[in-house]
Amino acid sequence: MVSTMATTPDSSLGDVKFLTVAEVAAVMRVSKMTVYRLVHNGDLPAVRVGRSFRVPEQAVHDYLRDSYVETA
């Protein structure tokens, strides 16, 4: 799985904070399996490091913002 992230001249990968699947699950208050499902479905970008995944922190915030649903 290859993930691409748009970068601007002012940003670099050194500035990106990566979270583990467990950290993402804690932030989102979901199970680790839910995070793995989001990554495998392509809904949440991730970088594979060895046998584990790292998710850019901003991607988690973007996902949550874009998934926000207002109720009546």
mmCIF file as Biopython writes it, N, C-alpha, C and O atoms, coordinates in Angstrom:
data_model
#
loop_
_atom_site.group_PDB
_atom_site.id
_atom_site.type_symbol
_atom_site.label_atom_id
_atom_site.label_alt_id
_atom_site.label_comp_id
_atom_site.label_asym_id
_atom_site.label_entity_id
_atom_site.label_seq_id
_atom_site.pdbx_PDB_ins_code
_atom_site.Cartn_x
_atom_site.Cartn_y
_atom_site.Cartn_z
_atom_site.occupancy
_atom_site.B_iso_or_equiv
_atom_site.auth_seq_id
_atom_site.auth_asym_id
_atom_site.pdbx_PDB_model_num
ATOM 1   N N  . MET A ? 1  ? 0.850   -1.168 0.000  1.0 0.0 1  A 1 
ATOM 2   C CA . MET A ? 1  ? 0.000   0.000  0.000  1.0 0.0 1  A 1 
ATOM 3   C C  . MET A ? 1  ? 0.896   1.232  0.000  1.0 0.0 1  A 1 
ATOM 4   O O  . MET A ? 1  ? 1.766   1.385  0.857  1.0 0.0 1  A 1 
ATOM 5   N N  . VAL A ? 2  ? 0.672   2.095  -0.964 1.0 0.0 2  A 1 
ATOM 6   C CA . VAL A ? 2  ? 1.458   3.317  -1.044 1.0 0.0 2  A 1 
ATOM 7   C C  . VAL A ? 2  ? 0.527   4.488  -0.842 1.0 0.0 2  A 1 
ATOM 8   O O  . VAL A ? 2  ? -0.523  4.576  -1.478 1.0 0.0 2  A 1 
ATOM 9   N N  . SER A ? 3  ? 0.912   5.383  0.041  1.0 0.0 3  A 1 
ATOM 10  C CA . SER A ? 3  ? 0.101   6.557  0.321  1.0 0.0 3  A 1 
ATOM 11  C C  . SER A ? 3  ? 0.867   7.788  -0.123 1.0 0.0 3  A 1 
ATOM 12  O O  . SER A ? 3  ? 2.067   7.906  0.127  1.0 0.0 3  A 1 
ATOM 13  N N  . THR A ? 4  ? 0.173   8.701  -0.780 1.0 0.0 4  A 1 
ATOM 14  C CA . THR A ? 4  ? 0.815   9.947  -1.161 1.0 0.0 4  A 1 
ATOM 15  C C  . THR A ? 4  ? 0.183   11.079 -0.391 1.0 0.0 4  A 1 
ATOM 16  O O  . THR A ? 4  ? -1.027  11.110 -0.168 1.0 0.0 4  A 1 
ATOM 17  N N  . MET A ? 5  ? 1.022   12.005 0.009  1.0 0.0 5  A 1 
ATOM 18  C CA . MET A ? 5  ? 0.522   13.172 0.737  1.0 0.0 5  A 1 
ATOM 19  C C  . MET A ? 5  ? 1.003   14.413 0.015  1.0 0.0 5  A 1 
ATOM 20  O O  . MET A ? 5  ? 2.178   14.522 -0.336 1.0 0.0 5  A 1 
ATOM 21  N N  . ALA A ? 6  ? 0.099   15.342 -0.206 1.0 0.0 6  A 1 
ATOM 22  C CA . ALA A ? 6  ? 0.481   16.593 -0.846 1.0 0.0 6  A 1 
ATOM 23  C C  . ALA A ? 6  ? 1.313   17.413 0.138  1.0 0.0 6  A 1 
ATOM 24  O O  . ALA A ? 6  ? 0.950   17.570 1.303  1.0 0.0 6  A 1 
ATOM 25  N N  . THR A ? 7  ? 2.420   17.924 -0.351 1.0 0.0 7  A 1 
ATOM 26  C CA . THR A ? 7  ? 3.244   18.780 0.494  1.0 0.0 7  A 1 
ATOM 27  C C  . THR A ? 7  ? 3.409   20.126 -0.181 1.0 0.0 7  A 1 
ATOM 28  O O  . THR A ? 7  ? 3.423   20.226 -1.407 1.0 0.0 7  A 1 
ATOM 29  N N  . THR A ? 8  ? 3.532   21.133 0.617  1.0 0.0 8  A 1 
ATOM 30  C CA . THR A ? 8  ? 3.778   22.469 0.107  1.0 0.0 8  A 1 
ATOM 31  C C  . THR A ? 8  ? 5.243   22.776 0.324  1.0 0.0 8  A 1 
ATOM 32  O O  . THR A ? 8  ? 5.904   22.083 1.098  1.0 0.0 8  A 1 
ATOM 33  N N  . PRO A ? 9  ? 5.772   23.797 -0.337 1.0 0.0 9  A 1 
ATOM 34  C CA . PRO A ? 9  ? 7.179   24.132 -0.146 1.0 0.0 9  A 1 
ATOM 35  C C  . PRO A ? 9  ? 7.525   24.439 1.316  1.0 0.0 9  A 1 
ATOM 36  O O  . PRO A ? 9  ? 8.675   24.281 1.725  1.0 0.0 9  A 1 
ATOM 37  N N  . ASP A ? 10 ? 6.531   24.877 2.106  1.0 0.0 10 A 1 
ATOM 38  C CA . ASP A ? 10 ? 6.783   25.233 3.499  1.0 0.0 10 A 1 
ATOM 39  C C  . ASP A ? 10 ? 6.748   24.035 4.434  1.0 0.0 10 A 1 
ATOM 40  O O  . ASP A ? 10 ? 7.167   24.141 5.587  1.0 0.0 10 A 1 
ATOM 41  N N  . SER A ? 11 ? 6.250   22.888 3.954  1.0 0.0 11 A 1 
ATOM 42  C CA . SER A ? 11 ? 6.147   21.724 4.833  1.0 0.0 11 A 1 
ATOM 43  C C  . SER A ? 11 ? 7.027   20.602 4.317  1.0 0.0 11 A 1 
ATOM 44  O O  . SER A ? 11 ? 7.333   20.528 3.127  1.0 0.0 11 A 1 
ATOM 45  N N  . SER A ? 12 ? 7.430   19.727 5.235  1.0 0.0 12 A 1 
ATOM 46  C CA . SER A ? 12 ? 8.213   18.569 4.855  1.0 0.0 12 A 1 
ATOM 47  C C  . SER A ? 12 ? 7.772   17.398 5.710  1.0 0.0 12 A 1 
ATOM 48  O O  . SER A ? 12 ? 7.072   17.580 6.706  1.0 0.0 12 A 1 
ATOM 49  N N  . LEU A ? 13 ? 8.176   16.201 5.326  1.0 0.0 13 A 1 
ATOM 50  C CA . LEU A ? 13 ? 7.794   15.031 6.105  1.0 0.0 13 A 1 
ATOM 51  C C  . LEU A ? 13 ? 8.393   15.070 7.500  1.0 0.0 13 A 1 
ATOM 52  O O  . LEU A ? 13 ? 7.871   14.422 8.408  1.0 0.0 13 A 1 
ATOM 53  N N  . GLY A ? 14 ? 9.472   15.813 7.694  1.0 0.0 14 A 1 
ATOM 54  C CA . GLY A ? 14 ? 10.057  15.952 9.020  1.0 0.0 14 A 1 
ATOM 55  C C  . GLY A ? 14 ? 9.151   16.685 9.983  1.0 0.0 14 A 1 
ATOM 56  O O  . GLY A ? 14 ? 9.293   16.554 11.199 1.0 0.0 14 A 1 
ATOM 57  N N  . ASP A ? 15 ? 8.212   17.462 9.443  1.0 0.0 15 A 1 
ATOM 58  C CA . ASP A ? 15 ? 7.278   18.221 10.271 1.0 0.0 15 A 1 
ATOM 59  C C  . ASP A ? 15 ? 6.009   17.435 10.589 1.0 0.0 15 A 1 
ATOM 60  O O  . ASP A ? 15 ? 5.207   17.862 11.420 1.0 0.0 15 A 1 
ATOM 61  N N  . VAL A ? 16 ? 5.823   16.294 9.935  1.0 0.0 16 A 1 
ATOM 62  C CA . VAL A ? 16 ? 4.611   15.511 10.104 1.0 0.0 16 A 1 
ATOM 63  C C  . VAL A ? 16 ? 4.735   14.642 11.351 1.0 0.0 16 A 1 
ATOM 64  O O  . VAL A ? 16 ? 5.748   13.973 11.558 1.0 0.0 16 A 1 
ATOM 65  N N  . LYS A ? 17 ? 3.683   14.662 12.186 1.0 0.0 17 A 1 
ATOM 66  C CA . LYS A ? 17 ? 3.656   13.799 13.370 1.0 0.0 17 A 1 
ATOM 67  C C  . LYS A ? 17 ? 2.835   12.567 13.017 1.0 0.0 17 A 1 
ATOM 68  O O  . LYS A ? 17 ? 1.681   12.678 12.604 1.0 0.0 17 A 1 
ATOM 69  N N  . PHE A ? 18 ? 3.432   11.400 13.181 1.0 0.0 18 A 1 
ATOM 70  C CA . PHE A ? 18 ? 2.762   10.146 12.880 1.0 0.0 18 A 1 
ATOM 71  C C  . PHE A ? 18 ? 2.262   9.489  14.164 1.0 0.0 18 A 1 
ATOM 72  O O  . PHE A ? 18 ? 2.933   9.526  15.195 1.0 0.0 18 A 1 
ATOM 73  N N  . LEU A ? 19 ? 1.082   8.893  14.087 1.0 0.0 19 A 1 
ATOM 74  C CA . LEU A ? 19 ? 0.479   8.203  15.219 1.0 0.0 19 A 1 
ATOM 75  C C  . LEU A ? 19 ? 0.392   6.710  14.937 1.0 0.0 19 A 1 
ATOM 76  O O  . LEU A ? 19 ? 0.232   6.299  13.788 1.0 0.0 19 A 1 
ATOM 77  N N  . THR A ? 20 ? 0.498   5.903  15.981 1.0 0.0 20 A 1 
ATOM 78  C CA . THR A ? 20 ? 0.293   4.467  15.846 1.0 0.0 20 A 1 
ATOM 79  C C  . THR A ? 20 ? -1.195  4.191  15.718 1.0 0.0 20 A 1 
ATOM 80  O O  . THR A ? 20 ? -2.024  5.061  15.984 1.0 0.0 20 A 1 
ATOM 81  N N  . VAL A ? 21 ? -1.525  2.981  15.311 1.0 0.0 21 A 1 
ATOM 82  C CA . VAL A ? 21 ? -2.928  2.589  15.206 1.0 0.0 21 A 1 
ATOM 83  C C  . VAL A ? 21 ? -3.606  2.699  16.568 1.0 0.0 21 A 1 
ATOM 84  O O  . VAL A ? 21 ? -4.755  3.134  16.654 1.0 0.0 21 A 1 
ATOM 85  N N  . ALA A ? 22 ? -2.908  2.309  17.628 1.0 0.0 22 A 1 
ATOM 86  C CA . ALA A ? 22 ? -3.480  2.398  18.980 1.0 0.0 22 A 1 
ATOM 87  C C  . ALA A ? 22 ? -3.748  3.851  19.366 1.0 0.0 22 A 1 
ATOM 88  O O  . ALA A ? 22 ? -4.770  4.149  19.984 1.0 0.0 22 A 1 
ATOM 89  N N  . GLU A ? 23 ? -2.837  4.755  19.008 1.0 0.0 23 A 1 
ATOM 90  C CA . GLU A ? 23 ? -3.031  6.172  19.321 1.0 0.0 23 A 1 
ATOM 91  C C  . GLU A ? 23 ? -4.206  6.745  18.539 1.0 0.0 23 A 1 
ATOM 92  O O  . GLU A ? 23 ? -4.991  7.526  19.076 1.0 0.0 23 A 1 
ATOM 93  N N  . VAL A ? 24 ? -4.328  6.357  17.270 1.0 0.0 24 A 1 
ATOM 94  C CA . VAL A ? 24 ? -5.461  6.819  16.461 1.0 0.0 24 A 1 
ATOM 95  C C  . VAL A ? 24 ? -6.766  6.311  17.061 1.0 0.0 24 A 1 
ATOM 96  O O  . VAL A ? 24 ? -7.743  7.055  17.154 1.0 0.0 24 A 1 
ATOM 97  N N  . ALA A ? 25 ? -6.782  5.051  17.464 1.0 0.0 25 A 1 
ATOM 98  C CA . ALA A ? 25 ? -7.983  4.468  18.065 1.0 0.0 25 A 1 
ATOM 99  C C  . ALA A ? 25 ? -8.369  5.230  19.336 1.0 0.0 25 A 1 
ATOM 100 O O  . ALA A ? 25 ? -9.552  5.461  19.584 1.0 0.0 25 A 1 
ATOM 101 N N  . ALA A ? 26 ? -7.386  5.614  20.130 1.0 0.0 26 A 1 
ATOM 102 C CA . ALA A ? 26 ? -7.672  6.353  21.363 1.0 0.0 26 A 1 
ATOM 103 C C  . ALA A ? 26 ? -8.231  7.739  21.053 1.0 0.0 26 A 1 
ATOM 104 O O  . ALA A ? 26 ? -9.178  8.185  21.701 1.0 0.0 26 A 1 
ATOM 105 N N  . VAL A ? 27 ? -7.652  8.420  20.069 1.0 0.0 27 A 1 
ATOM 106 C CA . VAL A ? 27 ? -8.128  9.748  19.696 1.0 0.0 27 A 1 
ATOM 107 C C  . VAL A ? 27 ? -9.559  9.682  19.175 1.0 0.0 27 A 1 
ATOM 108 O O  . VAL A ? 27 ? -10.393 10.518 19.518 1.0 0.0 27 A 1 
ATOM 109 N N  . MET A ? 28 ? -9.833  8.681  18.343 1.0 0.0 28 A 1 
ATOM 110 C CA . MET A ? 28 ? -11.151 8.551  17.727 1.0 0.0 28 A 1 
ATOM 111 C C  . MET A ? 28 ? -12.155 7.822  18.621 1.0 0.0 28 A 1 
ATOM 112 O O  . MET A ? 28 ? -13.351 7.794  18.331 1.0 0.0 28 A 1 
ATOM 113 N N  . ARG A ? 29 ? -11.656 7.234  19.706 1.0 0.0 29 A 1 
ATOM 114 C CA . ARG A ? 29 ? -12.489 6.435  20.618 1.0 0.0 29 A 1 
ATOM 115 C C  . ARG A ? 29 ? -13.186 5.298  19.891 1.0 0.0 29 A 1 
ATOM 116 O O  . ARG A ? 29 ? -14.391 5.090  20.033 1.0 0.0 29 A 1 
ATOM 117 N N  . VAL A ? 30 ? -12.400 4.567  19.107 1.0 0.0 30 A 1 
ATOM 118 C CA . VAL A ? 30 ? -12.875 3.374  18.404 1.0 0.0 30 A 1 
ATOM 119 C C  . VAL A ? 30 ? -11.868 2.261  18.656 1.0 0.0 30 A 1 
ATOM 120 O O  . VAL A ? 30 ? -10.831 2.488  19.279 1.0 0.0 30 A 1 
ATOM 121 N N  . SER A ? 31 ? -12.166 1.069  18.177 1.0 0.0 31 A 1 
ATOM 122 C CA . SER A ? 31 ? -11.240 -0.049 18.349 1.0 0.0 31 A 1 
ATOM 123 C C  . SER A ? 31 ? -10.105 0.038  17.322 1.0 0.0 31 A 1 
ATOM 124 O O  . SER A ? 31 ? -10.214 0.720  16.303 1.0 0.0 31 A 1 
ATOM 125 N N  . LYS A ? 32 ? -9.023  -0.669 17.620 1.0 0.0 32 A 1 
ATOM 126 C CA . LYS A ? 32 ? -7.907  -0.723 16.674 1.0 0.0 32 A 1 
ATOM 127 C C  . LYS A ? 32 ? -8.355  -1.372 15.369 1.0 0.0 32 A 1 
ATOM 128 O O  . LYS A ? 32 ? -7.881  -0.993 14.298 1.0 0.0 32 A 1 
ATOM 129 N N  . MET A ? 33 ? -9.261  -2.344 15.444 1.0 0.0 33 A 1 
ATOM 130 C CA . MET A ? 33 ? -9.753  -3.002 14.239 1.0 0.0 33 A 1 
ATOM 131 C C  . MET A ? 33 ? -10.465 -2.005 13.326 1.0 0.0 33 A 1 
ATOM 132 O O  . MET A ? 33 ? -10.353 -2.096 12.104 1.0 0.0 33 A 1 
ATOM 133 N N  . THR A ? 34 ? -11.187 -1.065 13.903 1.0 0.0 34 A 1 
ATOM 134 C CA . THR A ? 34 ? -11.856 -0.031 13.112 1.0 0.0 34 A 1 
ATOM 135 C C  . THR A ? 34 ? -10.828 0.822  12.376 1.0 0.0 34 A 1 
ATOM 136 O O  . THR A ? 34 ? -11.024 1.166  11.210 1.0 0.0 34 A 1 
ATOM 137 N N  . VAL A ? 35 ? -9.736  1.164  13.051 1.0 0.0 35 A 1 
ATOM 138 C CA . VAL A ? 35 ? -8.676  1.954  12.415 1.0 0.0 35 A 1 
ATOM 139 C C  . VAL A ? 35 ? -8.044  1.153  11.280 1.0 0.0 35 A 1 
ATOM 140 O O  . VAL A ? 35 ? -7.837  1.688  10.191 1.0 0.0 35 A 1 
ATOM 141 N N  . TYR A ? 36 ? -7.733  -0.125 11.518 1.0 0.0 36 A 1 
ATOM 142 C CA . TYR A ? 36 ? -7.176  -0.965 10.455 1.0 0.0 36 A 1 
ATOM 143 C C  . TYR A ? 36 ? -8.117  -1.023 9.260  1.0 0.0 36 A 1 
ATOM 144 O O  . TYR A ? 36 ? -7.669  -0.982 8.114  1.0 0.0 36 A 1 
ATOM 145 N N  . ARG A ? 37 ? -9.428  -1.120 9.521  1.0 0.0 37 A 1 
ATOM 146 C CA . ARG A ? 37 ? -10.414 -1.163 8.448  1.0 0.0 37 A 1 
ATOM 147 C C  . ARG A ? 37 ? -10.383 0.134  7.638  1.0 0.0 37 A 1 
ATOM 148 O O  . ARG A ? 37 ? -10.421 0.097  6.408  1.0 0.0 37 A 1 
ATOM 149 N N  . LEU A ? 38 ? -10.315 1.282  8.323  1.0 0.0 38 A 1 
ATOM 150 C CA . LEU A ? 38 ? -10.250 2.574  7.639  1.0 0.0 38 A 1 
ATOM 151 C C  . LEU A ? 38 ? -9.003  2.684  6.772  1.0 0.0 38 A 1 
ATOM 152 O O  . LEU A ? 38 ? -9.052  3.208  5.659  1.0 0.0 38 A 1 
ATOM 153 N N  . VAL A ? 39 ? -7.883  2.184  7.295  1.0 0.0 39 A 1 
ATOM 154 C CA . VAL A ? 39 ? -6.623  2.222  6.541  1.0 0.0 39 A 1 
ATOM 155 C C  . VAL A ? 39 ? -6.711  1.314  5.317  1.0 0.0 39 A 1 
ATOM 156 O O  . VAL A ? 39 ? -6.368  1.730  4.211  1.0 0.0 39 A 1 
ATOM 157 N N  . HIS A ? 40 ? -7.166  0.083  5.508  1.0 0.0 40 A 1 
ATOM 158 C CA . HIS A ? 40 ? -7.233  -0.871 4.396  1.0 0.0 40 A 1 
ATOM 159 C C  . HIS A ? 40 ? -8.247  -0.462 3.336  1.0 0.0 40 A 1 
ATOM 160 O O  . HIS A ? 40 ? -8.065  -0.767 2.157  1.0 0.0 40 A 1 
ATOM 161 N N  . ASN A ? 41 ? -9.308  0.223  3.739  1.0 0.0 41 A 1 
ATOM 162 C CA . ASN A ? 41 ? -10.311 0.694  2.772  1.0 0.0 41 A 1 
ATOM 163 C C  . ASN A ? 41 ? -9.864  1.959  2.047  1.0 0.0 41 A 1 
ATOM 164 O O  . ASN A ? 41 ? -10.500 2.377  1.079  1.0 0.0 41 A 1 
ATOM 165 N N  . GLY A ? 42 ? -8.773  2.569  2.509  1.0 0.0 42 A 1 
ATOM 166 C CA . GLY A ? 42 ? -8.292  3.789  1.874  1.0 0.0 42 A 1 
ATOM 167 C C  . GLY A ? 42 ? -8.951  5.048  2.404  1.0 0.0 42 A 1 
ATOM 168 O O  . GLY A ? 42 ? -8.731  6.134  1.867  1.0 0.0 42 A 1 
ATOM 169 N N  . ASP A ? 43 ? -9.755  4.920  3.447  1.0 0.0 43 A 1 
ATOM 170 C CA . ASP A ? 43 ? -10.419 6.085  4.026  1.0 0.0 43 A 1 
ATOM 171 C C  . ASP A ? 43 ? -9.483  6.923  4.882  1.0 0.0 43 A 1 
ATOM 172 O O  . ASP A ? 43 ? -9.711  8.116  5.080  1.0 0.0 43 A 1 
ATOM 173 N N  . LEU A ? 44 ? -8.430  6.294  5.388  1.0 0.0 44 A 1 
ATOM 174 C CA . LEU A ? 44 ? -7.464  6.965  6.248  1.0 0.0 44 A 1 
ATOM 175 C C  . LEU A ? 44 ? -6.073  6.658  5.717  1.0 0.0 44 A 1 
ATOM 176 O O  . LEU A ? 44 ? -5.656  5.500  5.732  1.0 0.0 44 A 1 
ATOM 177 N N  . PRO A ? 45 ? -5.335  7.675  5.244  1.0 0.0 45 A 1 
ATOM 178 C CA . PRO A ? 45 ? -4.007  7.413  4.690  1.0 0.0 45 A 1 
ATOM 179 C C  . PRO A ? 45 ? -3.049  6.944  5.779  1.0 0.0 45 A 1 
ATOM 180 O O  . PRO A ? 45 ? -3.146  7.368  6.931  1.0 0.0 45 A 1 
ATOM 181 N N  . ALA A ? 46 ? -2.127  6.070  5.403  1.0 0.0 46 A 1 
ATOM 182 C CA . ALA A ? 46 ? -1.162  5.551  6.359  1.0 0.0 46 A 1 
ATOM 183 C C  . ALA A ? 46 ? 0.123   5.169  5.639  1.0 0.0 46 A 1 
ATOM 184 O O  . ALA A ? 46 ? 0.146   4.951  4.428  1.0 0.0 46 A 1 
ATOM 185 N N  . VAL A ? 47 ? 1.181   5.098  6.419  1.0 0.0 47 A 1 
ATOM 186 C CA . VAL A ? 47 ? 2.480   4.672  5.922  1.0 0.0 47 A 1 
ATOM 187 C C  . VAL A ? 47 ? 2.803   3.348  6.595  1.0 0.0 47 A 1 
ATOM 188 O O  . VAL A ? 47 ? 2.649   3.210  7.809  1.0 0.0 47 A 1 
ATOM 189 N N  . ARG A ? 48 ? 3.240   2.393  5.826  1.0 0.0 48 A 1 
ATOM 190 C CA . ARG A ? 48 ? 3.606   1.101  6.406  1.0 0.0 48 A 1 
ATOM 191 C C  . ARG A ? 48 ? 5.058   1.157  6.854  1.0 0.0 48 A 1 
ATOM 192 O O  . ARG A ? 48 ? 5.947   1.516  6.082  1.0 0.0 48 A 1 
ATOM 193 N N  . VAL A ? 49 ? 5.284   0.797  8.107  1.0 0.0 49 A 1 
ATOM 194 C CA . VAL A ? 49 ? 6.624   0.749  8.677  1.0 0.0 49 A 1 
ATOM 195 C C  . VAL A ? 49 ? 6.808   -0.671 9.195  1.0 0.0 49 A 1 
ATOM 196 O O  . VAL A ? 49 ? 6.261   -1.036 10.236 1.0 0.0 49 A 1 
ATOM 197 N N  . GLY A ? 50 ? 7.574   -1.465 8.470  1.0 0.0 50 A 1 
ATOM 198 C CA . GLY A ? 50 ? 7.702   -2.867 8.845  1.0 0.0 50 A 1 
ATOM 199 C C  . GLY A ? 50 ? 6.352   -3.538 8.717  1.0 0.0 50 A 1 
ATOM 200 O O  . GLY A ? 50 ? 5.746   -3.539 7.646  1.0 0.0 50 A 1 
ATOM 201 N N  . ARG A ? 51 ? 5.883   -4.112 9.817  1.0 0.0 51 A 1 
ATOM 202 C CA . ARG A ? 51 ? 4.589   -4.791 9.813  1.0 0.0 51 A 1 
ATOM 203 C C  . ARG A ? 51 ? 3.479   -3.925 10.397 1.0 0.0 51 A 1 
ATOM 204 O O  . ARG A ? 51 ? 2.342   -4.381 10.522 1.0 0.0 51 A 1 
ATOM 205 N N  . SER A ? 52 ? 3.790   -2.689 10.753 1.0 0.0 52 A 1 
ATOM 206 C CA . SER A ? 52 ? 2.787   -1.816 11.369 1.0 0.0 52 A 1 
ATOM 207 C C  . SER A ? 52 ? 2.514   -0.595 10.501 1.0 0.0 52 A 1 
ATOM 208 O O  . SER A ? 52 ? 3.213   -0.340 9.520  1.0 0.0 52 A 1 
ATOM 209 N N  . PHE A ? 53 ? 1.498   0.141  10.878 1.0 0.0 53 A 1 
ATOM 210 C CA . PHE A ? 53 ? 1.111   1.350  10.148 1.0 0.0 53 A 1 
ATOM 211 C C  . PHE A ? 53 ? 1.313   2.571  11.020 1.0 0.0 53 A 1 
ATOM 212 O O  . PHE A ? 53 ? 1.201   2.503  12.244 1.0 0.0 53 A 1 
ATOM 213 N N  . ARG A ? 54 ? 1.611   3.689  10.379 1.0 0.0 54 A 1 
ATOM 214 C CA . ARG A ? 54 ? 1.666   4.989  11.039 1.0 0.0 54 A 1 
ATOM 215 C C  . ARG A ? 54 ? 0.751   5.918  10.243 1.0 0.0 54 A 1 
ATOM 216 O O  . ARG A ? 54 ? 0.786   5.955  9.013  1.0 0.0 54 A 1 
ATOM 217 N N  . VAL A ? 55 ? -0.064  6.661  10.980 1.0 0.0 55 A 1 
ATOM 218 C CA . VAL A ? 55 ? -1.053  7.548  10.359 1.0 0.0 55 A 1 
ATOM 219 C C  . VAL A ? 55 ? -0.673  8.985  10.670 1.0 0.0 55 A 1 
ATOM 220 O O  . VAL A ? 55 ? -0.441  9.322  11.832 1.0 0.0 55 A 1 
ATOM 221 N N  . PRO A ? 56 ? -0.604  9.845  9.650  1.0 0.0 56 A 1 
ATOM 222 C CA . PRO A ? 56 ? -0.322  11.260 9.918  1.0 0.0 56 A 1 
ATOM 223 C C  . PRO A ? 56 ? -1.410  11.861 10.804 1.0 0.0 56 A 1 
ATOM 224 O O  . PRO A ? 56 ? -2.600  11.673 10.549 1.0 0.0 56 A 1 
ATOM 225 N N  . GLU A ? 57 ? -1.002  12.579 11.839 1.0 0.0 57 A 1 
ATOM 226 C CA . GLU A ? 57 ? -1.957  13.160 12.786 1.0 0.0 57 A 1 
ATOM 227 C C  . GLU A ? 57 ? -2.971  14.049 12.066 1.0 0.0 57 A 1 
ATOM 228 O O  . GLU A ? 57 ? -4.160  14.014 12.381 1.0 0.0 57 A 1 
ATOM 229 N N  . GLN A ? 58 ? -2.510  14.836 11.109 1.0 0.0 58 A 1 
ATOM 230 C CA . GLN A ? 58 ? -3.416  15.731 10.385 1.0 0.0 58 A 1 
ATOM 231 C C  . GLN A ? 58 ? -4.475  14.952 9.621  1.0 0.0 58 A 1 
ATOM 232 O O  . GLN A ? 58 ? -5.602  15.425 9.474  1.0 0.0 58 A 1 
ATOM 233 N N  . ALA A ? 59 ? -4.130  13.762 9.132  1.0 0.0 59 A 1 
ATOM 234 C CA . ALA A ? 59 ? -5.092  12.933 8.410  1.0 0.0 59 A 1 
ATOM 235 C C  . ALA A ? 59 ? -6.232  12.497 9.323  1.0 0.0 59 A 1 
ATOM 236 O O  . ALA A ? 59 ? -7.378  12.398 8.885  1.0 0.0 59 A 1 
ATOM 237 N N  . VAL A ? 60 ? -5.921  12.237 10.589 1.0 0.0 60 A 1 
ATOM 238 C CA . VAL A ? 60 ? -6.955  11.864 11.556 1.0 0.0 60 A 1 
ATOM 239 C C  . VAL A ? 60 ? -7.897  13.042 11.774 1.0 0.0 60 A 1 
ATOM 240 O O  . VAL A ? 60 ? -9.117  12.880 11.765 1.0 0.0 60 A 1 
ATOM 241 N N  . HIS A ? 61 ? -7.324  14.233 11.970 1.0 0.0 61 A 1 
ATOM 242 C CA . HIS A ? 61 ? -8.147  15.429 12.170 1.0 0.0 61 A 1 
ATOM 243 C C  . HIS A ? 61 ? -9.003  15.711 10.934 1.0 0.0 61 A 1 
ATOM 244 O O  . HIS A ? 61 ? -10.178 16.057 11.055 1.0 0.0 61 A 1 
ATOM 245 N N  . ASP A ? 62 ? -8.411  15.563 9.746  1.0 0.0 62 A 1 
ATOM 246 C CA . ASP A ? 62 ? -9.156  15.788 8.502  1.0 0.0 62 A 1 
ATOM 247 C C  . ASP A ? 62 ? -10.305 14.791 8.367  1.0 0.0 62 A 1 
ATOM 248 O O  . ASP A ? 62 ? -11.418 15.162 7.994  1.0 0.0 62 A 1 
ATOM 249 N N  . TYR A ? 63 ? -10.029 13.524 8.673  1.0 0.0 63 A 1 
ATOM 250 C CA . TYR A ? 63 ? -11.061 12.493 8.576  1.0 0.0 63 A 1 
ATOM 251 C C  . TYR A ? 63 ? -12.226 12.806 9.511  1.0 0.0 63 A 1 
ATOM 252 O O  . TYR A ? 63 ? -13.388 12.724 9.115  1.0 0.0 63 A 1 
ATOM 253 N N  . LEU A ? 64 ? -11.911 13.161 10.739 1.0 0.0 64 A 1 
ATOM 254 C CA . LEU A ? 64 ? -12.961 13.468 11.708 1.0 0.0 64 A 1 
ATOM 255 C C  . LEU A ? 64 ? -13.760 14.705 11.293 1.0 0.0 64 A 1 
ATOM 256 O O  . LEU A ? 64 ? -14.984 14.728 11.422 1.0 0.0 64 A 1 
ATOM 257 N N  . ARG A ? 65 ? -13.065 15.732 10.796 1.0 0.0 65 A 1 
ATOM 258 C CA . ARG A ? 65 ? -13.750 16.942 10.346 1.0 0.0 65 A 1 
ATOM 259 C C  . ARG A ? 65 ? -14.669 16.633 9.167  1.0 0.0 65 A 1 
ATOM 260 O O  . ARG A ? 65 ? -15.813 17.088 9.135  1.0 0.0 65 A 1 
ATOM 261 N N  . ASP A ? 66 ? -14.173 15.862 8.199  1.0 0.0 66 A 1 
ATOM 262 C CA . ASP A ? 66 ? -14.956 15.553 7.007  1.0 0.0 66 A 1 
ATOM 263 C C  . ASP A ? 66 ? -16.109 14.580 7.283  1.0 0.0 66 A 1 
ATOM 264 O O  . ASP A ? 66 ? -17.067 14.511 6.512  1.0 0.0 66 A 1 
ATOM 265 N N  . SER A ? 67 ? -16.011 13.833 8.384  1.0 0.0 67 A 1 
ATOM 266 C CA . SER A ? 67 ? -17.039 12.844 8.721  1.0 0.0 67 A 1 
ATOM 267 C C  . SER A ? 67 ? -18.094 13.405 9.668  1.0 0.0 67 A 1 
ATOM 268 O O  . SER A ? 67 ? -19.050 12.713 10.017 1.0 0.0 67 A 1 
ATOM 269 N N  . TYR A ? 68 ? -17.927 14.631 10.074 1.0 0.0 68 A 1 
ATOM 270 C CA . TYR A ? 68 ? -18.843 15.246 11.034 1.0 0.0 68 A 1 
ATOM 271 C C  . TYR A ? 68 ? -20.248 15.299 10.435 1.0 0.0 68 A 1 
ATOM 272 O O  . TYR A ? 68 ? -20.437 15.723 9.295  1.0 0.0 68 A 1 
ATOM 273 N N  . VAL A ? 69 ? -21.216 14.864 11.218 1.0 0.0 69 A 1 
ATOM 274 C CA . VAL A ? 69 ? -22.607 14.850 10.775 1.0 0.0 69 A 1 
ATOM 275 C C  . VAL A ? 69 ? -23.443 15.611 11.792 1.0 0.0 69 A 1 
ATOM 276 O O  . VAL A ? 69 ? -23.395 15.329 12.990 1.0 0.0 69 A 1 
ATOM 277 N N  . GLU A ? 70 ? -24.206 16.575 11.304 1.0 0.0 70 A 1 
ATOM 278 C CA . GLU A ? 70 ? -25.108 17.311 12.185 1.0 0.0 70 A 1 
ATOM 279 C C  . GLU A ? 70 ? -26.419 16.554 12.272 1.0 0.0 70 A 1 
ATOM 280 O O  . GLU A ? 70 ? -26.922 16.044 11.271 1.0 0.0 70 A 1 
ATOM 281 N N  . THR A ? 71 ? -26.969 16.486 13.477 1.0 0.0 71 A 1 
ATOM 282 C CA . THR A ? 71 ? -28.253 15.836 13.650 1.0 0.0 71 A 1 
ATOM 283 C C  . THR A ? 71 ? -29.315 16.877 13.958 1.0 0.0 71 A 1 
ATOM 284 O O  . THR A ? 71 ? -29.020 17.975 14.430 1.0 0.0 71 A 1 
ATOM 285 N N  . ALA A ? 72 ? -30.537 16.511 13.684 1.0 0.0 72 A 1 
ATOM 286 C CA . ALA A ? 72 ? -31.644 17.449 13.876 1.0 0.0 72 A 1 
ATOM 287 C C  . ALA A ? 72 ? -31.961 17.680 15.332 1.0 0.0 72 A 1 
ATOM 288 O O  . ALA A ? 72 ? -32.870 18.445 15.652 1.0 0.0 72 A 1 
#
